[in-house]
């Protein structure tokens, strides 16, 4: 290795997943950070289109898939070929050897044995550049085909135009991903095909592809651009990003971009495997949400809106599940790239202006997936950390709408049960599924609305939403010690099994879902009987066997399997509801328990390879960002409040370079040191911040952004008596 950080980042991490067992459900994306189009090797058709164990390559896929569970859109396949024409993904595939293959964030390169052709590609935000090394004195061609839905292609001189309408939802009628390409080798002829047969039409049809025969020779370079606006805009994107630049220049430029992004955190004292895991995870935090805006002739951002089908001025982002990413991805961006975070929130605010509501899941427009309106937490987290280069008033109005008005029946926007939540203080389980989880999520996002209201001086509104943020208490059953489904008449469901998934809960049982009160850990402890009772219940969670009942899911879903496959009791790190739970020990003044359990997760449930990369779905960078934060030694327990709860560092030293700009720091580094750290010394003995001893178990965001030094003295024994009265600053019940 050359020592470059990019060499530690493995895009294949977690890619060998199955429908019934996720190791990340990722794909190896070659892209620019937050690129509008990702590019990935395809070894099989379908949503899980890459396996590291495969030995046949079907082509390079232009993809916009944020998750196999959500599906792809605007996707098409590119493959070089020699000899006899073979059309269709299955027919055109070629053997490739892993020893001949490079997969890095900025580069895919391999040798296709069937065609004796070397294929290399790199990417920019909206474009890709392909370089083909064909054998001499043989027929050679380029195949480009739509994967799903209608597509259309045309060859004009040495230019290729086309579009694909393939999408899995979340777009208006008429949507298309357009493409424009230029190849630097003369074209002899071309033909259209579909389903492996020649196609004589000249209009769009299902899964149309184009076979482009090139004049005999060796090297050929294809520069290809995508657009969601038009072929003309795709051509403009090509001219802006890749025209006139060699493959080598573009490859090296993308490498430099990634090296800089990864270099915003440098770690020391890590093993080679830890470095690979850390930078593979950090790479994944820089992919989503994806840019959806393009630049007009004057260089100003414009975008096609998947919310109303019109072209608008301004920025837009897409492909995000906020139920997941609000927890870790956006808080990490608030440190590493606050200016980008402001732009993202501006984009989400534009989405609300165009569609009338904030999306709950954007791919690329409204999608009905998961519960709650956690984009409210993203806005609040950016706002309280000073990232405010967006229309704050419009964003706040969208948050209030989430909190007060009924969304659509499909659940693609708005909060189900919000009227009952406001009048009863909880979501009734006899009227809405996942009612206990909805109650707690609505309470937390009300806290986030209140945070922005307070910052805007809207004190009466702030008090209303702070009061509703305590509604989680109304779903807590003291007789069982769990949050439970409560009926409209006030009674709890008669039947209760603590290990039964679904029903009143979302993707978990009472053991995983009762803890969803990040904004009021002290209040949660009070309803559980006090700090010691809550600590005992957390201990029990980790000590229990990973038992489950399928409940109203009716079958064993993959999250159940993944929990039972590891030895962490009822702590199901395979899914997001528990990702803050280990830090509740610190919130209760028992940091050694956080430090011990978090170290186990870091060491046992993350690896850099494709086969065992993650404990469950990686989900748009969320599980990766959990690793990054936890390895650094602090964690955003409550997004929407500008603090981080302390754990303990995994490495001897980490240097964080906070981003500058809107909400950014002073350009000074924040250094985290762990003196005496090692596999047998996970416990913090003493903490110093900028040379001054500290007993606080949290950091303020500004302390990181201003730069400084956080020093941990580590040891092999728990030392936590001095921390038992260290209250956090945001528990509503004590404020």
Secondary structure, 3 states (H helix, E strand, C coil): CCCCHHHHCCCCCCCCCECCECCCCCCCCECCCCCCCEEEEECCCCCCCCCCCCCEECEEEEECCCCCCCCCECCEEEEEEECCCCCCHHHHCEEECHHHCEEECCEEEEEECCCCEEEEEEECCCEEEEEEECCCCCCEEEEEEECCCEEEEEEECCEEEEEECCECCCCCCCCCEEEEEEECCCEEEEEEEECCEEECCCCCEECEEEEEEECCCCEEEEEEEEECCCHHHHHHHHHHHCCCCCHHHHHHHHHHHHHHHHCCEEEECCCHHHHHHHHHHHHHCCCCCEECCEECCCCCEEEECCCCCCEEECCCEECEEHHHHCCCHHHHHHHHCHHHHHHHHHHHHHHHHHHCCCCCEECCCEECCCCCCCHHHHHHHHHHCCCCCCCHHHHHHHHHHHHHCCCCCCCCCCCCCHHHHHHHCCCCCCCCCCHHHHHHHHHHHHHHHHHHHHHCCCHHHHHHHHHHCCHHHHHEECCCCEECCECCCCCECCCCCCCECCCCCCCCCHHHHCCCCCCCHHHHHHHHCCHHHHHHHHHHHHHCCCCCECHHHCCCCHHHHHHHCCCCCCCCCCCHHHCCHHHHHHHCCCHHHHHHHHHHHHHHCCCCCCCCCCCCCCCCCHHHHHHHHHHHCEECCCCCCCEEEECCCCCCEEEEECCCCCCCCCCCEEEEEEECCECCECEEEEEEECCEEECCCEEEHHHHHCCEEEEEEEECCCCCHHHCCCCCCCCHHHC
